[in-house]
Amino acid sequence: MPRRSADLPPLHRSLICLALPGMVISSEDGQLTAQGLEGFYRAGRRLLSRCRVLVAGREPLSVQARMVGADRARFVGTVRAAPDAGPDPDVVVERVRHADGTERITLRSSAPRPLRLPLEVSLGTDLAELGAVAAGKAGRELPATVHDAGMRWSSPAGHVTVTSTPAPTDALASANLLRWEFDLPPGGVRTVELKVRADGPGFGRAAGHSAVRPFAVAQAHGDDPRVGMLLRTCIDDLQALIVRDPVHSTDVCLAAGAPWRCGPAPAEALAAARMALPLGTRLAGGTLRALARTQLLAAGAEFGRLPGPLRHMGPGLPPSCTGIEATLLFPVLLAEARRWGLAEQEVAELLPAAERCLHWLRAAVREGRPYVPDPTAGGPVRSETQAHAHRAAVLGADLLDVYGRAGGDELREWAGRLRSRFREDFWIDDRSGGRPAAACAADGRPFPQLGSGSAHLLDTGLLGAGSYAPGLLSKVQTEQLARLYGGPALDSGWGLRTLGVKEASFNPFGHRAGAVRVQETVVAVAGLAAAGYEKEAVSLLGGVLAAAKAFEYRLPEMYAGEQRVEGGAPLAHPAACRPAAVSAAAGVHLLVSCVGVRPDTPAGTVTLSPMRSAPLGEIGLAGLRVAGHAFSVRVSRLGLAMVEEAADALQLGR
């Protein structure tokens, strides 16, 4: 996949239909003209770059374009076909486009007398890879041949055919044109279906909304109508991002996002699977198994670490290693998946890989300060990395104890030392009450930037009996961080900024310098609510829900951190993935945090700790999965929670 840069085509106005490995990127008028990234793709290769429709020799006037599911979009245009039609259109042209390579074109006549309408579809392809398309190096269109009821193109990568039902009246290979002549009576309807198919080693398996469905068919309902739309869209987007392990096809995980990152990114795949645990544990199990097979096993300092590239972390900060983040997330996901109901046999099979992750953690901090280096030893140490490491140690120690493995006491002892040192070294005192540092240099000098990344300090991890693990911050420091999150420097009204507006490097579109990242805002909402700072949590919750509605509930990975004003809307980031795995999963996590479901399947209990102020009024979540069974809960307008459906063996905890 291409690296995102200023030269990449913008995406914020595109409609992306997704069912990996299939994807279609369309403009708002529905015409595919080979401009920018437009086209049908499979496995990262553009199968069709041009699909231009003319009715009676004219392009339909676009009147509507909208997504009707994660994998399909509907485009509606009009044509004035009758000579005396006046200003009123008399033919509606509807195009329904699917990520599996199917497009249905329907003509509906409202003319008072019969019409004879020619329909022309101009096709073309370059069979270019997405990276080449993004870089403007797609190359020329390939020559076509007439094939069955359509067209065919060939290249060293394989063959692509477009077939039509019904067969065209004319097929002109030299012009890449299919043509039909339709007689439409008043009220008449005619439909043409196009199917794009590929044959060759470079195209992967056939696309489609994956038959593997690891998610529960959950529903949300209540006083706020947005909750139902948000949950439905997030689950649909998660399903569209499913990819199978190439060797073990029963194991699935999530691609990071479309269109740039249509393969798994270890840290984001684990984070998304963790936030999606209320929909079932199958995704978590598949993700853990797939990543365990990539674990570094050669003797040395890297033993037990998961591989992953570096990630830019914003102005003035060192890059982070996503492999280190993934290594620290692995035991956390395994421990929490067990709480949600991952089978004990699966946990036991994955435990050795988690132990190796924890071995890497212990080895990384044996010398000097009790901090995990990221990306390399001897450089600055990042606050977020310490939060991930502390959570891994506490939950990992608990997991080791349960299975009678050694090392739990050592991890807990280190976590205690880390808490003590972190509260001194990473806290910057000032007259306003202080703030956590983003990082500390090798000489102990703190980096004072404050942004949404500090939300990970509030994400402490779920232990038994519905309790959360201790965090790196003291109670006083947590209260101060909550106060900062409630201020206008960080809270944009649409969510938390990745960098405060008072920072010199602030850029509302900077992906680590001021934009709003949905995942981190939702992590802050959940952490603030769990710590008892509901006022600040509710403010951020309202911002994310308002942004979700503006984006038609398909949350992008990020959007601009411009201040919200009355009657305004969030500004889209032109290069953001949409859908994105962590954002779609964060939508699920957001709603579950409102009702406060905290399961402990091994103990046979589930604890409910909803937001007492009931900020969304009455809300119900039905069809979640706890202990392998359906779980439904409702929170009243008074903030009281009630279980409506659960496994027989589950008891309500305190």
HUNOR-V915421 format. One record per pair of residues at least 24 apart in sequence whose C-alpha atoms are under 10 Angstrom apart, sorted by the first residue. I is the first residue (numbers start at 1). J is the second residue. Records with the same first field share a line. If there is no record, write none. Layout:
BEGIN
I->J, J
END
This chain:
BEGIN
1->44, 129, 130, 131, 132, 134, 259, 260, 261, 262, 263
2->129, 130, 131, 132, 133, 134, 135, 259, 260, 261
3->131, 134, 135, 260, 261
4->134, 260, 575, 576
5->134, 135, 575
6->574, 575
7->134, 135, 136
8->36, 37, 131, 133, 134, 135, 136, 574, 575
9->35, 36, 37, 38, 133, 134, 135, 136, 574, 575
10->36, 37, 134, 573, 574, 575, 576
11->36, 37, 38, 259, 572, 573, 574, 575, 576, 577, 578
12->556, 559, 571, 572, 573, 574, 575, 576, 577, 578
13->572, 574
14->38, 65, 574, 578
15->65, 66, 67, 70, 72, 73, 74, 578
16->40, 67, 70, 71, 72, 73, 98, 99, 258, 259, 577, 578, 579
17->67, 68, 69, 70, 71, 72, 73, 97, 98, 99, 100, 237, 240, 258, 259, 579
18->69, 70, 71, 72, 73, 98, 99, 100, 207, 208, 209, 236, 237, 239, 240, 241, 242, 257, 258, 259, 262, 578, 579
19->70, 71, 72, 98, 99, 100, 207, 208, 209, 210, 236, 237, 238, 239, 240, 241, 242, 243
20->44, 71, 99, 100, 204, 205, 206, 207, 208, 209, 210, 239, 240, 241, 242, 243, 244, 254, 255, 258, 262, 263
21->45, 99, 100, 203, 204, 205, 206, 207, 208, 209, 210, 240, 241, 242, 243, 244, 255, 262, 263
22->46, 47, 71, 98, 99, 100, 101, 203, 204, 205, 206, 207, 208, 209, 240, 241, 262
23->71, 72, 98, 99, 100, 101, 207, 208, 240, 258, 259, 262
24->48, 49, 71, 72, 73, 97, 98, 99, 100, 101, 259
25->49, 73, 99, 258, 259
26->65, 73, 75, 97
27->65, 75
28->62, 63, 64, 65, 66, 74, 75, 76
29->59, 60, 61, 62, 63, 64, 65, 75, 76, 77
30->60, 62, 64, 65, 66, 73, 74, 75, 76, 77, 94, 95, 96, 97
31->59, 60, 62, 75, 95
32->122, 123, 124
33->122, 123, 124
34->123, 124, 125, 126, 133, 138, 141
35->133, 136
36->133, 134, 135, 136, 138
37->130, 131, 132, 133, 134, 135, 136, 138, 259
38->133
39->124, 125, 130
40->97, 98, 99, 100, 101, 102, 125, 127, 196
41->99, 100, 101, 127, 128, 129, 130, 196, 203, 207, 259
42->99, 100, 101, 129, 130, 197, 198, 202, 203, 204, 205, 206, 207
43->129, 130, 202, 203, 204, 205, 206, 207, 262, 263
44->127, 128, 129, 130, 131, 202, 203, 204, 259, 260, 261, 262, 263
45->126, 127, 128, 129, 130, 131, 132, 133, 157, 202, 203, 204
46->125, 126, 127, 128, 129, 130, 132, 133, 138, 203
47->101, 124, 125, 126, 127, 128, 129, 153, 159, 160, 161, 162, 196, 197, 198, 203
48->101, 123, 124, 125, 126, 127, 128, 141, 153, 160, 161, 162, 196, 197
49->123, 124, 125, 126, 127, 128, 133, 138, 141
50->121, 122, 123, 124, 125, 126, 141, 176
51->103, 120, 121, 122, 123, 124, 125, 176, 177
52->120, 121, 122, 123, 124, 177
53->93, 95, 105, 119, 120, 121, 122, 123, 177, 178, 179
54->79, 93, 118, 119, 120, 121, 122, 179
55->79, 80, 81, 91, 93, 107, 117, 118, 119, 120, 121, 180
56->80, 81, 116, 117, 118, 119, 120, 181
57->81, 117, 118, 119, 120
58->118, 119, 120
59->93, 120
60->91, 92, 93, 94
61->89, 92, 93
62->93, 94
63->92, 93
64->94
65->94, 95, 96
66->96, 552
67->96, 97, 552, 554
68->96, 97, 233
69->98, 232, 233, 236, 237, 240, 554
70->98, 99, 209, 233, 234, 235, 236, 237, 238, 239, 240, 241, 554, 579
71->97, 98, 99, 100, 208, 209, 236, 237, 239, 240
72->96, 97, 98, 99, 100, 102, 103, 209
73->97, 98, 99, 103
74->98, 103, 104
75->105
76->105, 106
77->107
78->107, 108
79->107, 109
80->109, 111
81->109, 110, 111, 115, 116, 117
82->110, 111, 112, 113, 114, 115, 116, 117
84->111
85->111, 112
90->186, 187
91->115, 117, 184, 187, 188, 189
92->189
93->190, 191
94->191
95->191, 192, 193
96->193
97->193, 194
98->195, 207, 208, 209
99->207, 208, 209, 240
100->195, 196, 197, 206, 207, 208, 209
101->162, 194, 195, 196, 197, 198, 206, 207, 208
102->162, 163, 164, 193, 194, 195, 196, 197, 208
103->164, 192, 193, 194, 195, 196
104->164, 165, 191, 192, 193, 194, 195
105->190, 191, 192, 193, 194
106->189, 190, 191, 192, 193
107->182, 184, 188, 189, 190, 191, 192
108->184, 185, 186, 187, 188, 189, 190, 191
109->184, 185, 186, 187, 188, 189, 190
110->184, 185, 186, 187, 188, 189
111->184, 185, 186, 187, 188
112->185, 186, 187
113->184, 185, 186, 187
114->183, 184, 185, 186, 187, 188
115->182, 183, 184, 185, 186, 188
116->181, 182, 183, 184, 185
117->180, 181, 182, 183, 184
118->169, 179, 180, 181, 182, 183
119->168, 169, 178, 179, 180, 181, 182, 192
120->168, 170, 171, 177, 178, 179, 180, 181
121->168, 171, 176, 177, 178, 179, 180, 194
122->172, 175, 176, 177, 178, 179
123->150, 151, 162, 173, 175, 176, 177, 178
124->151, 152, 153, 162, 175, 176, 177
125->152, 153, 154, 160, 176
126->153, 154, 155
127->153, 154, 155, 156, 157, 158, 159, 160, 203
128->155, 157
129->202
130->259, 260
131->260
134->260
142->176
143->173, 174, 175, 176
144->172, 173, 174, 175, 176, 177
145->171, 172, 173, 174, 176
146->171, 172, 173, 174, 176, 177, 178
147->171, 173
149->178, 194
150->176, 177, 178, 194, 195, 196
151->176, 177, 178, 196
152->176, 196, 197, 198
153->198
154->198, 199, 200
155->200
156->200, 201, 202
157->198, 199, 200, 201, 202, 203
158->198, 199, 200, 201, 202, 203
159->197, 198, 199, 200, 201, 202, 203
160->196, 197, 198, 199, 200, 203
161->194, 195, 196, 197, 198, 199
162->194, 195, 196, 197, 198
163->193, 194, 195, 196, 197
164->192, 193, 194, 195, 196
165->191, 192, 193, 194, 195
166->190, 191, 192, 193, 194
167->192, 193, 194
168->192
208->240
209->236, 239, 240, 241, 242
210->239, 240, 241, 242, 243, 244
211->239, 242
212->239, 242, 243, 244, 249, 250, 251, 252
213->238, 239, 240, 242, 252, 282, 283
214->238, 239, 242, 251, 252, 253, 279, 280, 281, 282, 283, 284, 286
215->239, 276, 277, 278, 279, 280, 281, 282, 283, 624, 625
216->277, 278, 279, 280, 281, 282, 622, 623, 624, 625, 629, 630
217->279, 280, 622, 623, 624, 625, 630
218->278, 279, 588, 621, 622, 623, 624, 625, 630, 631, 632
219->620, 621, 622, 623, 624, 632
220->588, 591, 592, 619, 620, 621, 622, 623, 624, 632, 633, 634
221->618, 619, 620, 621, 622, 634
222->616, 617, 618, 619, 620, 621, 634, 635, 636, 637
223->616, 617, 618, 619, 620, 636, 637
224->615, 616, 617, 618, 619
225->616, 619
226->545, 546, 548, 549, 552, 553, 616
227->545, 548, 549, 553, 587, 588, 590, 591, 616, 619, 620, 621
228->553, 591, 619, 620, 621
229->548, 549, 552, 553, 554
230->545, 548, 549, 552, 553, 554, 555, 584, 587, 588, 590, 591
231->553, 584, 585, 587, 588, 589, 590, 591, 621
232->553, 554, 587, 588
233->552, 553, 554, 555, 579, 584, 587, 588
234->276, 553, 554, 555, 579, 580, 581, 583, 584, 585, 586, 587, 588
235->276, 279, 584, 585, 587, 588
236->554, 579, 584
237->554, 555, 578, 579, 580, 581, 583, 584, 585
238->272, 273, 276, 579, 580, 581, 582, 583, 584, 585
239->581, 584
240->579, 581
241->579, 580, 581, 584
242->283, 581
244->286, 287, 290
245->286, 287, 289, 290, 291
246->290
247->290
248->286, 289, 290
249->286
250->282, 286
251->282, 283, 284, 285, 286, 287, 288, 289, 290
252->282, 283, 284, 285, 286, 287, 288, 289, 290
253->282, 283, 284, 285, 286, 287, 288, 289, 290, 291
254->283, 284, 286, 287, 580, 581, 582
255->580, 581, 582
256->557, 577, 578, 579, 580, 581, 582, 583
257->556, 557, 576, 577, 578, 579, 580, 581, 582, 583, 584
258->556, 557, 576, 577, 578, 579, 580, 581
259->575, 576, 577, 578, 579, 580
260->575, 576, 577, 578
261->577, 580
262->577, 580
264->290, 291, 581
265->291, 307, 308, 309, 322, 323, 326, 581
266->290, 291, 294, 306, 307, 308, 309, 322, 323, 324, 325, 326, 327, 329, 330
267->291, 306, 307, 308, 309, 321, 322, 323, 324, 325, 326, 327, 328, 329, 330, 582
268->322, 325, 326, 329, 580, 581, 582
269->326, 329, 581, 582
270->325, 326, 327, 328, 329, 330, 332, 333, 334, 582
271->325, 326, 329, 330, 332, 333, 519, 581, 582, 585, 586
272->333, 519, 580, 581, 582, 583, 584, 585, 586, 588, 589
273->333, 337, 581, 582, 585
274->329, 330, 332, 333, 334, 336, 337, 582, 585, 586, 589
275->333, 519, 522, 523, 582, 583, 584, 585, 586, 587, 588, 589, 590, 592
276->581, 582, 584, 585, 586, 587, 588, 589, 592
277->333, 336, 337, 338, 339, 340, 341, 342, 585, 588, 589, 624, 625, 626
278->337, 340, 341, 585, 588, 589, 592, 597, 598, 599, 623, 624, 625, 626, 631
279->340, 585, 588, 589, 623, 624, 625, 626, 628, 630, 631
280->337, 340, 341, 342, 623, 624, 625, 626, 627, 628, 629, 630
281->334, 336, 337, 338, 339, 340, 341, 342, 343, 625, 626, 627, 628
282->337, 341, 342, 343, 628
283->337
284->330, 333, 334, 336, 337, 338, 342
285->333, 334, 337, 338, 342, 343, 346, 347, 350
287->330, 333
288->330, 331, 333, 334, 346, 347, 350, 353, 354
289->346, 349, 350, 353
291->326, 327, 330, 353
292->327, 330, 350, 352, 353, 354, 356, 357
293->353
295->323, 327, 353, 356, 357
296->356, 357
297->353, 356
300->360, 363
301->360, 363, 364
302->357, 360, 363, 364
303->356, 357, 359, 360, 363
304->352, 353, 354, 355, 356, 357, 358, 359, 360, 361, 363
305->353, 356, 357, 358, 359, 360, 361
306->330, 353, 356, 357, 360
309->375
310->374, 375
311->375
312->511, 512
313->453, 498, 511, 512, 513
314->449, 498, 499, 505, 506, 510, 511, 512, 513, 514
315->449, 499, 504, 505, 506, 510, 512, 513
316->439, 447, 448, 449, 505
317->380, 381, 382, 438, 439, 440, 441, 447, 449, 512
318->374, 375, 376, 379, 380, 381, 382, 439, 441
319->374, 375, 376, 380, 382
320->373, 374, 375, 376, 381, 382, 384, 385
321->373, 374, 375, 376, 385
322->374, 375
323->374, 375
324->357, 360, 361, 372, 373, 374, 375, 385, 388, 389
325->374, 375, 384, 385, 386, 388, 389
326->357, 388
327->353, 354, 356, 357, 358, 360, 361, 388, 389, 392
328->354, 357, 358, 360, 361, 385, 386, 387, 388, 389, 390, 391, 392, 393, 396
329->354, 357, 388, 389, 391, 392
330->354, 355, 357, 358, 392, 396
331->355, 356, 357, 358, 391, 392, 393, 394, 395, 396, 397, 399
332->388, 389, 391, 392, 393, 394, 395, 396, 399, 461, 462
333->392, 395, 396, 461
334->395, 396, 399
335->392, 395, 396, 397, 398, 399, 400, 461, 462, 463
336->395, 399, 461, 462, 463, 464, 598, 599, 600
337->462, 599, 600, 601, 626, 627
338->399, 599, 600, 601, 602, 627
339->462, 463, 464, 465, 466, 598, 599, 600, 601, 602, 603, 604, 605, 606, 626, 627
340->597, 598, 599, 600, 601, 602, 606, 625, 626, 627, 628
341->599, 600, 601, 602, 604, 625, 626, 627, 628, 629
342->601, 602, 626, 627, 628
343->601, 602, 627, 628
344->602
347->399, 403
348->403
351->396, 399, 400, 403, 405
354->392, 396, 399, 400
355->396, 397, 399, 400, 405, 406, 407
357->392, 396
358->389, 392, 393, 396, 397, 400, 407, 408, 411
359->407, 411
361->389, 390, 392, 393, 411
362->389, 393, 407, 410, 411, 414
365->414
366->414
369->417, 418, 421, 442
370->414, 415, 416, 417, 418, 419, 420, 421, 422
371->414, 415, 417, 418, 421, 422
372->418
373->442
377->442
378->441, 442, 443
379->440, 441, 442, 443
380->439, 440, 441, 442, 443, 444, 445, 446, 447
381->426, 438, 439, 440, 441, 442, 444, 446, 447
382->426, 437, 438, 439, 440, 441, 446, 447
383->422, 426, 436, 437, 438, 439, 440, 447, 453, 454, 456, 457, 472
384->437, 438, 439, 453, 454, 455, 456, 457
385->439, 456, 457
386->415, 418, 419, 422, 439, 456, 457, 472
387->418, 419, 422, 454, 455, 456, 457, 458, 459, 460, 471, 472, 473
388->456, 457, 459, 460, 461
389->415, 418
390->414, 415, 416, 418, 419, 457, 460, 461, 469, 470, 471, 472
391->415, 456, 457, 459, 460, 461, 462, 469, 470, 471, 472
392->460, 461
394->460, 461, 462, 463, 469, 470, 471
395->460, 461, 462, 463, 464, 468, 469
398->463, 464
399->463
415->470, 471, 472
416->470, 472
418->472
419->470, 471, 472, 473, 474
420->472, 473, 474
421->472
422->472, 473, 474
423->472, 473, 474, 477
424->473
426->472, 473
427->473, 477
432->480, 484
433->476, 477, 479, 480, 481, 483, 484
434->477, 480, 481, 484
435->477, 478, 480, 481, 484
436->473, 477, 478, 480, 481
448->503
449->498, 499, 500, 502, 503, 504, 505, 513
450->481, 484, 489, 490, 497, 498, 499, 500, 501, 502, 503, 513
451->484, 485, 489, 490, 491, 496, 497, 498, 499, 500, 501, 503, 512, 513, 514, 515, 516, 520
452->485, 490, 491, 495, 496, 497, 498, 499, 500, 512, 513, 514, 515, 516, 517, 518, 519, 520, 521, 523, 524
453->496, 497, 498, 499, 512, 517, 519, 520, 521, 523, 524
454->481, 485, 498, 520, 523, 524
455->481, 482, 485, 496, 519, 520, 521, 522, 523, 524, 525, 526, 527, 528
456->520, 521, 523, 524, 527
457->481, 523, 524, 527
458->482, 523, 524, 525, 526, 527, 528, 529, 530, 531
459->523, 524, 525, 526, 527, 528, 530, 531
460->527, 530
461->527
462->598, 599, 600
463->598, 599, 600
464->598, 599, 600, 601, 602, 603, 605, 606
465->598, 599, 600, 601, 602, 603, 604, 605, 606, 607, 653, 654
466->596, 597, 598, 599, 600, 605, 606, 607, 608, 609, 653, 654
467->530, 598, 599, 600, 607, 654
468->527, 530, 531, 598
475->531
478->527, 528, 531, 533
479->528, 531, 532, 533
481->528
482->524, 527, 528, 531, 532, 533, 534, 535, 536, 537
483->533, 535, 536
484->536
485->521, 524, 525, 528, 536, 537, 539, 540
486->533, 535, 536, 537, 538, 539, 540
487->536
488->563
489->563
490->514, 516, 561, 563
491->516, 521, 536, 539, 540, 543, 561, 562, 563, 564
492->516, 540, 543, 560, 561, 562, 563, 564, 565, 570
493->539, 540, 541, 542, 543, 544, 546, 547, 561, 562, 563, 564, 565, 570
494->518, 521, 539, 540, 541, 542, 543, 544, 545, 546, 547, 548, 559, 560, 561, 562, 563, 564, 565, 569, 570, 571
495->519, 520, 521, 522, 524, 525, 539, 540, 541, 542, 543, 544, 545, 546, 547, 559, 560, 561, 562, 563, 564, 570
496->520, 521, 522, 524, 525, 540, 543, 544, 561
497->521, 558, 559, 560, 561, 562, 563
498->558, 561
499->561
500->561
501->561, 562, 563
506->561
507->560, 561, 562
508->559, 560, 561, 562, 563, 571, 573
509->558, 559, 560, 561, 562, 571, 572, 573, 574, 575
510->558, 559, 560, 561, 573
511->557, 558, 559, 560, 561, 573, 575, 576
512->558
513->561
514->559, 560, 561, 562
515->557, 558, 559, 560, 561, 562, 571, 572, 573
516->544, 556, 557, 558, 559, 560, 561, 562, 570, 573
517->555, 556, 557, 558, 559, 560, 561, 582, 583
518->544, 547, 548, 555, 556, 557, 558, 559, 580, 582, 583, 584, 585, 586, 587
519->555, 556, 557, 558, 580, 581, 582, 583, 584, 585, 586, 587, 589, 590
520->558, 582, 583, 586
521->583, 586, 590
522->583, 585, 586, 587, 588, 589, 590, 591, 593
523->586, 589, 590, 593
524->590
525->589, 590, 593, 594
526->589, 590, 591, 592, 593, 594, 596, 611
527->593
529->593, 594, 596, 609, 610, 611, 612
530->593, 596, 609, 610, 611
532->611, 612
533->611
534->611, 612, 613, 615
535->611, 613, 615
537->594, 611, 615
538->594, 611, 613, 614, 615, 616
539->615
541->590, 591, 594, 615, 616
542->615, 616
543->570
544->587, 590
545->587, 590
546->570
547->571
548->587
551->578
553->584, 587
554->578, 579, 580, 583, 584, 587
555->579, 580, 581, 582, 583, 584, 585, 586, 587
556->580, 581, 582, 583, 584
557->581, 582, 583, 584
558->583
591->616, 619, 620, 621
592->620, 621, 624, 633
594->619, 620, 635, 639
595->619, 620, 621, 633, 634, 635, 636, 639, 640, 641, 642
596->633, 635, 641
597->626, 631, 633, 641, 643
598->626, 653
599->626, 627, 650, 651, 652, 653
600->626, 627, 650, 651, 653
601->626, 627, 628, 649, 650, 651
602->627, 650
603->649, 650, 651, 653
604->647, 648, 649, 650, 651, 652, 653
605->649, 650, 651, 652, 653, 654
606->643, 646, 650, 651, 652, 653, 654
607->641, 643, 651, 652, 653, 654
608->633, 635, 640, 641, 642, 643, 652, 653, 654
609->635, 639, 640, 641, 654
610->634, 635, 636, 639, 640, 641
611->635, 638, 639, 640, 641
612->636, 637, 638, 639, 640, 641
613->637, 638, 639, 640
614->638, 639, 640
615->639
620->644
626->650
END
